[in-house]
């Protein structure tokens, strides 16, 4: 049992009747107000047959107050709920470059513990219920320092990770959690230093953040074919991984309160005349967002929100944006009722940051003020009682956010037969095909604007597009069986091919592509001019290689560009300028001879390092043109026949063969074979 509650309960046995009331300050209410059960500051004991509320702290005479017993050296950096109804505080001393952790008892208004840290590269993370203080050492390897109660010597725990770990302390269970990106798991360490896997996160496309305050939640995203970008963001319970509610697109932060999960975004107003903070409030139990509010910038300024899953209210701090934050006001927000009140806390110009926590047992918020320099250390922690405020500002209602990434554009009636054929291709190969106006579902995430084949209403367009779709099927059939399923994540999304009429490029001096590729959440997107779907579509092979490079790079690490550059001519550098390429400008005159040049001059196998001038733009285009070249057709004047380049022809050129070997070894990690070798065999069979 909590020892402080036990002592109070023991004392209660010799008391007669004890009442619990809060006196409102002048100008609010004249009558005492009994604390509501949801936010009680009392322990309960039984005297005879009567349950008596024993307050942990006496009623406050003002809505907020500072503590006389709180005096730290330096400036408060952060505050956390501590064990036994204490508050854990970190303060940095800018004069000495040192940092300290303190355990403060607000009930007795006394500092009961201090820990000297080596320097300011340490970060307080919280406390365990047994009084152990948890500190993170900001080092090359994530490291935890655990200071047991009564000890100034830490137990050091080094986490085997090469990246920053966002540690979150669970005081109820004496555990520290973090997300391990290598393991794709939530990990935990207990008070004895034992590290173990808590929960696998294979189902999640991305893991965002923890939130802990008596309950444990995390924000993550799952692969979903129900959204345009292939991912669906949500809030999940750490206890069982269940989904609590979705997170609207555009959300900047999440605020947890007792009954609600509130999504916050900063956005332009619908009339385009200003900006506001928008809140979308979802019920924790149903997961439905049923209320939304608008907080105008001219009234509330920029807002930063703090919440607690144990409180009905959240804290909103307004500030003027600039090089240095200029804090203005501290508000209490009742997200459920859509009400707010300015707490009236005076924020002097030396306040640079604000941190806070809510104590459920005490029923009050504790707010730490980070100040410049070492001044006002005793004026850096205050206590705020939500029940002593009249919520006098009604938040302006707004439309509940609509997730526009759930709204798909469909092809017109005239494309119904083309859509049916695309459906067959999707089923056969495990890809997604976008036809007609459907390509706009992918355009949103591309740097180019698309022209839909439906924009041309001529009668021959539908017939041509049906032929293009059939050619697409022939091209995809060259790939090894099951090849495209490698692009799927947890059996969802994967390769998405948009067949466009063209790319909308108005400037004649700007690069005009035939195809583009890009990664959109769960999708590996390709947009390609549908007219290139002939003779096994070399352009599509080019773009599929780009997607394959993205895929293999994600799973096995990106190509080592230093190693790749060893295969280029000495002193060569790529141009990295697509628009200059479009205008035909190769002004430096240093371009090496290309394979296409050699064909026109003589077959000198030792000359070419590159396929074409397009290969000189970037290393990625260099690689994609090599793959594409194997599927190009050329006319042989001697035999008066068309022939396909193929791999054997490219291997006659030693520099190109070296690059081809490099790509074969690297991509084989994912596909288990040199996939284009089987494609070329399939092409020979198709041509026979």
C-alpha positions in Angstrom: 0.0 0.0 0.0 1.1 3.5 -0.7 2.9 4.5 2.5 1.7 8.1 2.5 -1.9 7.0 2.1 -1.4 4.4 4.9 -0.2 7.1 7.2 -3.1 9.4 6.5 -5.6 6.5 6.9 -4.0 5.6 10.3 -4.3 9.2 11.4 -7.9 9.2 10.3 -8.8 6.6 12.9 -8.4 9.2 15.7 -10.2 12.0 13.9 -13.9 12.6 14.1 -15.6 13.8 10.9 -13.3 14.9 8.1 -14.8 16.9 5.2 -13.2 17.6 1.8 -13.9 20.8 0.0 -12.2 23.2 -2.3 -12.7 26.9 -1.8 -13.0 28.9 -5.0 -11.0 32.1 -5.3 -12.8 35.4 -5.1 -14.9 36.2 -8.2 -15.6 32.5 -9.1 -17.9 30.9 -6.5 -18.8 31.8 -2.9 -19.7 28.4 -1.7 -17.2 25.5 -1.0 -17.2 22.9 -3.8 -16.8 19.2 -3.1 -14.2 17.5 -5.3 -15.8 15.3 -7.9 -15.1 11.5 -7.6 -13.3 11.4 -11.0 -10.7 13.9 -9.8 -10.6 13.3 -6.1 -7.5 14.2 -4.1 -8.4 12.0 -1.2 -7.8 8.5 0.1 -10.8 6.7 1.7 -11.1 5.0 5.1 -14.0 3.7 7.0 -14.9 5.0 10.5 -17.7 2.9 11.9 -20.1 2.6 9.0 -19.2 5.9 7.3 -16.7 6.2 4.4 -14.6 9.3 5.0 -12.6 11.0 2.3 -9.1 11.9 3.6 -7.4 14.5 1.3 -3.8 13.9 0.3 -3.4 17.6 0.2 -5.4 20.5 1.7 -7.7 22.5 -0.6 -5.9 25.1 -2.6 -6.8 28.8 -2.0 -5.8 29.8 -5.5 -6.3 28.0 -8.8 -2.5 27.6 -9.1 0.4 28.0 -6.7 4.2 27.6 -6.5 5.9 25.6 -3.9 8.0 27.2 -1.2 10.0 24.0 -0.7 10.9 23.6 -4.3 14.3 25.1 -5.0 16.6 23.7 -7.6 19.9 24.7 -9.0 19.4 25.7 -12.6 16.4 25.5 -14.9 13.7 22.8 -15.0 13.9 20.7 -18.2 11.2 18.1 -17.5 8.7 16.8 -14.9 7.2 13.3 -14.5 4.9 11.6 -12.1 7.1 9.9 -9.5 6.4 7.0 -7.1 4.4 7.5 -4.0 2.7 10.6 -5.3 6.0 12.5 -5.8 7.1 14.5 -8.8 10.4 13.7 -10.6 12.2 16.7 -12.0 15.3 17.3 -14.1 17.0 20.7 -13.9 20.1 21.9 -15.9 22.6 24.3 -14.4 23.9 26.4 -17.3 26.7 28.0 -15.3 28.4 24.7 -14.4 27.2 22.6 -17.3 25.8 20.0 -14.9 22.4 18.5 -14.6 20.5 17.0 -11.6 17.4 14.9 -11.0 15.2 15.7 -8.0 12.3 13.9 -6.3 9.9 16.4 -4.9 7.0 15.6 -2.5 4.2 18.1 -3.2 2.2 16.8 -0.2 4.8 17.9 2.3 6.3 20.6 0.0 9.8 19.1 0.5 12.6 18.0 -1.8 13.3 14.4 -0.7 16.0 13.3 -3.1 18.6 14.7 -5.5 20.9 12.9 -8.0 23.9 14.7 -9.6 24.3 13.7 -13.2 27.7 14.1 -15.0 26.5 16.6 -17.5 23.5 17.8 -19.6 23.7 14.9 -22.0 21.5 12.9 -19.7 17.7 12.9 -19.9 15.2 12.0 -17.1 12.7 9.4 -18.4 10.6 8.8 -15.2 10.5 6.6 -12.1 9.6 3.1 -11.1 7.1 2.4 -8.3 10.0 1.3 -6.0 11.6 4.8 -6.2 14.2 3.9 -8.9 14.9 7.0 -11.1 15.4 6.2 -14.8 17.7 8.4 -16.8 18.8 8.0 -20.4 22.4 8.7 -21.4 22.5 10.4 -24.8 25.4 8.3 -26.3 26.3 6.4 -29.5 24.6 3.4 -28.1 21.3 4.1 -26.3 22.0 3.6 -22.6 19.8 3.6 -19.5 21.0 4.6 -16.0 18.8 3.3 -13.2 19.3 4.9 -9.8 17.7 2.7 -7.1 16.2 4.5 -4.1 18.8 5.6 -1.7 21.7 5.2 -4.2 23.6 7.8 -6.2 25.3 5.1 -8.2 23.4 3.9 -11.3 23.0 0.5 -12.8 24.0 1.0 -16.5 22.1 -0.9 -19.2 23.3 -0.6 -22.7 20.8 -1.2 -25.4 22.1 -3.1 -28.5 20.9 -0.6 -31.1 22.6 1.7 -33.6 19.9 4.3 -33.6 18.0 6.6 -31.2 15.5 4.7 -28.9 12.5 6.6 -27.6 12.3 5.2 -24.0 9.0 5.3 -22.2 8.7 4.4 -18.5 5.7 2.3 -17.2 5.6 3.1 -13.5 2.8 0.7 -12.7 4.7 -2.4 -14.0 8.3 -1.1 -13.4 9.2 -1.5 -17.1 10.9 0.7 -19.7 9.6 0.3 -23.3 11.1 1.3 -26.6 10.7 0.4 -30.3 13.5 -1.6 -31.9 13.5 -0.9 -35.7 15.9 -3.8 -36.4 13.7 -6.3 -34.5 10.5 -4.6 -35.6 9.4 -5.1 -32.0 8.5 -3.3 -28.8 11.2 -4.2 -26.4 11.2 -3.9 -22.6 13.7 -3.9 -19.7 12.7 -4.5 -16.1 14.2 -3.1 -12.8 16.8 -5.9 -12.7 18.1 -5.0 -16.2 16.6 -8.0 -18.1 15.9 -7.1 -21.7 13.1 -9.0 -23.6 10.8 -8.6 -26.5 7.3 -7.5 -25.5 5.4 -7.3 -28.7 6.2 -8.0 -32.4 5.3 -5.2 -34.7 5.5 -7.0 -38.0 1.9 -6.1 -38.8 2.8 -2.4 -38.7 4.3 -0.5 -41.6 5.7 2.2 -39.3 5.8 2.8 -35.6 5.5 6.4 -34.5 5.4 7.0 -30.7 4.4 5.9 -27.2 2.2 7.7 -24.8 2.1 6.6 -21.2 0.3 8.0 -18.2 -1.2 5.0 -16.3 -2.3 3.5 -19.6 0.0 2.6 -22.5 -0.8 3.5 -26.1 1.2 3.8 -29.2 0.7 5.4 -32.6 1.5 3.3 -35.6 0.5 2.7 -39.2 -0.7 -0.5 -40.9 -0.6 -1.4 -44.6 -4.1 -0.9 -46.0 -5.5 -1.1 -49.5 -8.4 1.1 -48.3 -6.4 4.3 -48.5 -4.7 6.0 -51.5 -1.3 5.9 -50.0 -1.6 2.3 -48.8 -1.2 3.0 -45.1 -3.7 3.6 -42.3 -2.6 5.4 -39.2 -4.1 4.5 -35.8 -3.8 4.5 -32.0 -3.3 1.1 -30.5 -3.3 -0.3 -26.9 -0.1 -1.7 -25.7 -1.9 -4.3 -23.5 -3.2 -6.3 -26.4 -2.3 -4.4 -29.6 -5.9 -3.6 -30.4 -6.8 -0.6 -32.5 -8.5 2.1 -30.5 -9.1 4.7 -33.2 -7.8 6.0 -36.5 -5.6 9.0 -36.9 -6.8 11.5 -39.5 -4.5 12.5 -42.4 -2.6 15.7 -41.6 -2.5 15.1 -37.9 0.4 16.8 -36.2 0.1 15.5 -32.7 -2.1 13.3 -30.5 -3.5 14.2 -27.1 -4.8 11.5 -24.7 -7.3 12.3 -22.0 -9.5 10.1 -19.8 -12.3 9.4 -22.3 -10.9 10.8 -25.6 -8.1 10.7 -28.1 -7.7 14.0 -29.8 -5.9 14.6 -33.1 -4.4 18.0 -33.6 -3.5 19.7 -36.9 -2.5 23.2 -37.9 -4.1 24.2 -41.2 -5.4 27.0 -43.4 -9.0 28.0 -42.9 -11.5 27.0 -45.5 -11.9 30.6 -46.6 -8.1 30.9 -47.1 -8.0 34.1 -45.0 -6.2 32.7 -42.0 -4.9 29.7 -40.1 -6.2 27.8 -37.1 -5.6 24.8 -34.9 -8.1 22.1 -35.5 -9.1 19.3 -33.1 -10.7 16.0 -34.0 -12.0 14.4 -30.8 -12.6 10.6 -30.8 -14.2 8.5 -28.1 -11.8 5.9 -26.7 -14.4 3.2 -26.4 -16.1 3.5 -29.8 -13.0 4.9 -31.6 -15.3 7.3 -33.5 -14.5 10.9 -34.1 -17.7 12.6 -33.4 -16.6 16.2 -32.5 -14.3 18.7 -34.0 -13.3 22.2 -33.1 -11.5 25.2 -34.6 -9.2 27.4 -32.5 -8.4 30.5 -34.5 -4.8 31.7 -34.6 -5.7 35.3 -33.7 -7.4 34.1 -30.5 -5.2 31.2 -29.4 -1.9 31.8 -31.3 0.1 28.6 -31.9 -0.7 25.8 -29.5 1.2 23.0 -28.0 -0.9 20.3 -26.2 -0.2 18.1 -23.2 -2.6 15.4 -22.0 -3.1 12.6 -19.5 -5.1 9.5 -19.8 -6.1 10.0 -16.1 -7.6 13.5 -16.5 -10.7 14.9 -18.1 -8.7 17.9 -19.2 -5.6 18.7 -21.2 -3.2 21.6 -21.2 -2.7 23.9 -24.2 0.2 26.3 -24.2 0.0 29.2 -26.7 3.1 30.9 -28.1 4.2 33.3 -30.8 6.4 31.5 -33.3 9.8 32.9 -34.1 13.5 32.2 -33.5 12.7 31.9 -29.8 9.3 30.7 -28.5 7.4 33.6 -26.9 5.0 31.9 -24.5 1.7 33.7 -23.9 -0.9 31.7 -22.1 -1.7 28.4 -20.5 -5.2 27.0 -21.2 -7.1 24.1 -19.7 -9.1 22.3 -22.4 -12.1 20.1 -21.8 -12.0 18.1 -25.1 -15.2 16.2 -24.3 -17.3 19.3 -23.7 -15.5 21.6 -26.1 -14.7 24.2 -23.4 -11.6 26.1 -22.4 -10.3 28.5 -19.8 -7.2 30.7 -19.6 -5.5 29.7 -16.4 -4.0 33.2 -16.0 -0.6 31.7 -15.2 1.9 34.5 -15.7 4.6 33.6 -18.2 7.6 35.9 -18.0 9.9 36.5 -21.0 12.5 34.1 -19.6 10.3 31.0 -19.9 11.6 28.9 -22.8 9.7 25.7 -22.5 6.9 24.1 -20.5 6.5 20.5 -19.3 3.8 19.0 -17.2 2.2 15.9 -15.7 -1.0 15.0 -14.0 -1.3 13.2 -10.6 -4.4 11.1 -10.5 -4.3 10.6 -6.7 -3.7 14.3 -6.0 -6.1 15.4 -8.8 -3.9 18.2 -10.0 -1.6 19.2 -12.8 2.1 19.9 -12.1 3.8 22.3 -14.5 7.5 22.9 -14.9 8.8 26.1 -16.4 12.1 26.0 -18.3 13.7 29.4 -17.8 16.8 31.0 -19.3 19.8 31.0 -17.1 19.6 29.9 -13.4 17.2 32.5 -12.2 13.9 31.7 -10.4 14.7 28.1 -9.6 12.1 28.2 -6.9 9.5 29.6 -9.3 9.9 26.8 -11.8 7.3 24.3 -10.5 3.6 25.1 -9.9 0.5 23.1 -9.1 -2.8 23.7 -10.9 -6.3 22.5 -9.7 -8.7 22.0 -12.6 -11.7 22.1 -10.3 -11.1 25.7 -9.3 -11.7 27.0 -12.8 -14.8 28.1 -14.6 -14.5 27.0 -18.2 -15.8 30.2 -19.8 -14.7 29.8 -23.5 -16.8 27.6 -25.8 -14.7 26.2 -28.6 -16.0 26.8 -32.1 -17.4 23.7 -33.6 -16.0 22.5 -36.9 -16.7 19.7 -39.4 -15.4 16.3 -38.3 -12.3 15.6 -40.4 -12.8 13.5 -43.5 -10.0 11.4 -44.6 -9.7 12.3 -48.3 -7.2 9.4 -48.7 -10.2 7.1 -48.5 -11.9 8.7 -51.5 -11.0 6.9 -54.7 -11.4 8.3 -58.2 -13.1 5.7 -60.5 -12.9 5.2 -64.2 -15.8 6.2 -66.3 -18.5 3.9 -67.8 -16.7 3.9 -71.1 -13.7 2.1 -69.5 -15.8 -0.7 -67.8 -14.4 -3.4 -70.2 -10.8 -2.1 -69.8 -11.4 -2.2 -66.0 -12.5 -5.8 -66.2 -9.4 -6.8 -68.1 -7.2 -4.9 -65.6 -9.0 -6.9 -62.8 -7.9 -10.1 -64.5 -4.3 -8.9 -64.6 -4.3 -7.9 -61.0 -5.6 -11.3 -60.0 -3.0 -13.1 -62.1 0.1 -11.2 -61.1 -0.7 -9.7 -57.7 -0.3 -6.0 -58.9 -2.7 -3.1 -58.9 -3.5 -1.5 -62.3 -5.0 2.0 -62.6 -6.7 2.9 -65.9 -8.5 6.0 -67.1 -9.3 8.5 -64.4 -8.1 6.0 -61.7 -4.6 7.3 -62.3 -5.4 10.4 -60.3 -5.4 8.1 -57.2 -1.6 7.8 -57.7 -0.9 11.3 -59.1 -1.4 12.9 -55.6 2.0 11.4 -54.5 3.9 12.1 -57.7 6.0 15.2 -58.5 4.3 15.2 -62.0 0.7 15.9 -63.1 -0.9 13.2 -65.1 -3.1 13.3 -68.1 -5.8 10.7 -68.0 -6.6 8.6 -71.2 -10.3 9.5 -70.5 -9.6 13.2 -71.3 -9.6 12.3 -75.0 -13.1 11.3 -76.0 -12.3 10.1 -79.5 -13.8 6.8 -80.3 -10.5 5.0 -81.0 -9.1 5.8 -77.6 -10.9 3.0 -75.8 -9.8 0.5 -78.4 -6.2 1.7 -78.2 -6.2 1.6 -74.4 -7.6 -2.0 -74.4 -4.7 -3.0 -76.7 -2.3 -1.3 -74.3 -3.7 -3.2 -71.4 -3.3 -6.5 -73.3 0.3 -5.6 -74.1 0.8 -4.8 -70.4 -0.3 -8.4 -69.6 2.3 -9.8 -72.1 5.0 -7.7 -70.5 4.2 -8.8 -67.0 4.1 -12.4 -68.0 7.8 -12.3 -68.7 8.7 -12.0 -65.0 9.3 -15.0 -62.9 6.3 -16.5 -61.2 5.6 -14.8 -57.9 8.0 -12.0 -58.7 5.5 -9.2 -58.0 4.4 -10.6 -54.7 7.8 -9.6 -53.3 6.6 -6.0 -53.3 3.6 -6.8 -51.0 3.8 -6.1 -47.3 1.9 -8.5 -45.1 0.1 -9.7 -48.2 -1.2 -6.2 -49.0 -0.5 -3.4 -51.5 2.7 -3.9 -53.6 3.3 -2.7 -57.2 0.8 -0.2 -58.5 1.0 0.7 -62.2 -0.9 3.8 -63.5 -1.4 3.8 -67.3 -1.4 7.5 -68.2 -2.0 9.3 -71.5 0.9 11.5 -70.8 2.6 13.8 -68.2 1.4 17.3 -68.1 4.6 19.3 -68.9 3.9 22.8 -70.3 7.5 24.0 -70.4 9.3 22.7 -73.4 12.7 23.0 -71.6 11.6 20.9 -68.7 12.3 17.2 -68.6 9.3 15.2 -70.0 9.3 11.5 -68.8 7.8 8.5 -70.4 7.5 6.9 -67.0 8.2 7.6 -63.3 8.5 5.5 -60.2 8.1 6.5 -56.5 7.3 4.8 -53.2 4.0 5.8 -51.6 3.5 4.3 -48.2 2.5 0.7 -48.9 2.6 1.1 -52.6 5.5 0.9 -55.1 4.1 3.3 -57.6 4.8 3.4 -61.3 3.2 5.8 -63.8 3.9 5.1 -67.4 2.7 6.4 -70.7 0.4 3.6 -71.9 1.5 4.0 -75.5 4.9 2.5 -74.5 3.2 -0.9 -73.9 4.3 -2.5 -77.1 6.9 -5.1 -77.9 7.3 -6.1 -74.3 7.6 -2.5 -73.1 11.2 -1.6 -72.3 10.1 1.6 -70.5 8.1 -0.5 -68.0 11.1 -2.7 -67.3 13.1 0.4 -66.6 10.6 1.6 -64.0 10.1 -1.8 -62.5 13.9 -1.9 -61.8 13.6 1.5 -60.0 10.9 -0.1 -57.8 12.9 -3.2 -57.3 15.9 -1.0 -56.2 13.6 0.7 -53.7 12.4 -2.7 -52.4 15.7 -4.4 -52.0 17.2 -1.2 -50.5 14.6 -1.1 -47.8 15.0 -4.8 -46.9 18.8 -5.3 -47.3 20.3 -1.8 -47.3 20.8 0.6 -50.2 23.4 0.1 -52.9 26.8 1.2 -51.8 27.3 4.1 -54.2 31.1 4.2 -53.5 31.4 0.6 -54.8 29.2 1.4 -57.8 31.3 4.5 -58.7 34.3 2.2 -58.9 32.7 0.7 -62.1 32.6 4.2 -63.8 35.4 5.8 -65.7 37.9 7.5 -63.5 37.0 11.1 -62.8 33.5 10.8 -64.1 30.6 12.4 -62.3 26.9 12.2 -63.1 25.0 15.3 -64.2 22.0 15.2 -61.8 20.2 17.7 -64.1 17.1 16.3 -65.9 16.1 19.7 -67.3 19.5 20.2 -69.0 19.2 16.8 -70.5 15.8 17.8 -71.8 17.3 20.8 -73.6 20.1 18.7 -75.0 22.8 20.5 -73.0 25.9 18.4 -72.4 28.1 21.5 -72.3 31.1 20.1 -70.4 32.1 17.9 -73.4 33.5 15.2 -71.0 30.8 12.6 -71.6 32.3 9.2 -72.3 31.3 7.3 -75.4 28.1 5.4 -75.0 26.8 2.0 -76.2 24.4 3.8 -78.5 27.3 5.8 -79.9 29.4 2.7 -80.4 26.6 1.0 -82.4 26.7 4.0 -84.8 30.5 4.0 -85.2 31.9 0.5 -84.6 31.6 -2.3 -82.1 34.6 -1.5 -80.0 33.7 -3.5 -76.9 36.2 -1.8 -74.5 34.8 1.7 -74.9 31.3 2.0 -73.4 30.6 2.3 -69.6 27.1 3.5 -70.2 24.1 2.7 -72.4 22.9 6.2 -73.4 23.2 9.8 -72.5 20.2 9.3 -70.2 22.4 6.9 -68.2 24.7 9.8 -67.3 22.1 11.7 -65.3 22.2 9.7 -62.0 23.5 6.3 -60.7 19.9 5.1 -60.5 19.2 6.0 -64.1 22.5 4.4 -65.1 21.3 1.1 -63.5 17.8 1.2 -64.9 19.0 1.8 -68.5 21.2 -1.3 -68.3 18.1 -3.4 -67.3 16.0 -1.7 -69.9 18.6 -2.2 -72.7 18.3 -6.0 -72.5 14.7 -5.7 -73.7 15.3 -3.2 -76.5 15.0 -4.2 -80.2 17.5 -3.1 -82.8 17.7 -3.4 -86.6 20.7 -5.3 -88.0 21.5 -3.9 -91.5 23.6 -7.0 -92.4 20.8 -9.5 -91.8 18.0 -7.0 -92.4 16.3 -8.3 -89.2 15.2 -6.9 -85.9 16.8 -8.5 -82.9 16.6 -8.1 -79.1 19.8 -7.0 -77.3 19.6 -9.5 -74.5 22.1 -10.2 -71.8 24.7 -12.1 -73.9 25.1 -9.0 -76.1 25.6 -6.7 -73.2 28.2 -9.0 -71.7 30.5 -8.5 -74.7 31.2 -5.1 -73.2 33.4 -5.7 -70.1 32.4 -2.5 -68.3 28.7 -3.1 -68.8 29.1 -6.7 -67.8 30.7 -5.7 -64.5 27.8 -3.4 -63.7 25.3 -6.2 -64.7 27.1 -8.6 -62.3 26.9 -6.0 -59.5 23.1 -5.6 -60.0 22.6 -9.4 -60.3 24.4 -10.1 -57.0 22.6 -7.3 -55.2 19.1 -7.9 -56.3 19.4 -11.7 -55.9 19.2 -11.1 -52.1 15.5 -10.4 -52.4 14.3 -12.4 -55.4 16.5 -15.5 -55.0 17.5 -15.5 -58.7 18.7 -13.1 -61.4 15.2 -12.3 -62.4 15.9 -10.9 -65.9 17.6 -14.2 -66.9 14.3 -16.0 -66.6 12.5 -13.0 -68.3 14.8 -13.4 -71.3 14.2 -17.1 -71.5 10.4 -16.5 -71.3 10.8 -13.9 -74.1 12.6 -16.4 -76.3 9.8 -18.9 -75.7 7.1 -16.3 -76.6 9.0 -15.4 -79.8 9.4 -19.1 -80.9 
